[in-house]
């Protein structure tokens, strides 16, 4: 039985936001001073909203993963691919 993948995608959105913040600040090599910039990005209103959504649905993620059907797997693959492409820009 499919559970949907809404909560999983919300958690991934935040994970990719963290990765994006780190990669953006580390383009010229990651320095200790860059950590403050990453934290500032992760404390922005948008990032906090993403984190809140990810935390609120965290308890449902295991059931979503266990219930992934073929179409949800394809949707998830496309979603992850799109997010990875955003990181490489």
Secondary structure as GFF3:
##gff-version 3
##sequence-region A 1 89
A	DSSP	alpha_helix	6	25	.	.	.	ID=ss1
A	DSSP	alpha_helix	32	42	.	.	.	ID=ss2
A	DSSP	alpha_helix	45	56	.	.	.	ID=ss3
A	DSSP	three_ten_helix	58	60	.	.	.	ID=ss4
A	DSSP	alpha_helix	61	66	.	.	.	ID=ss5
A	DSSP	alpha_helix	70	87	.	.	.	ID=ss6
###
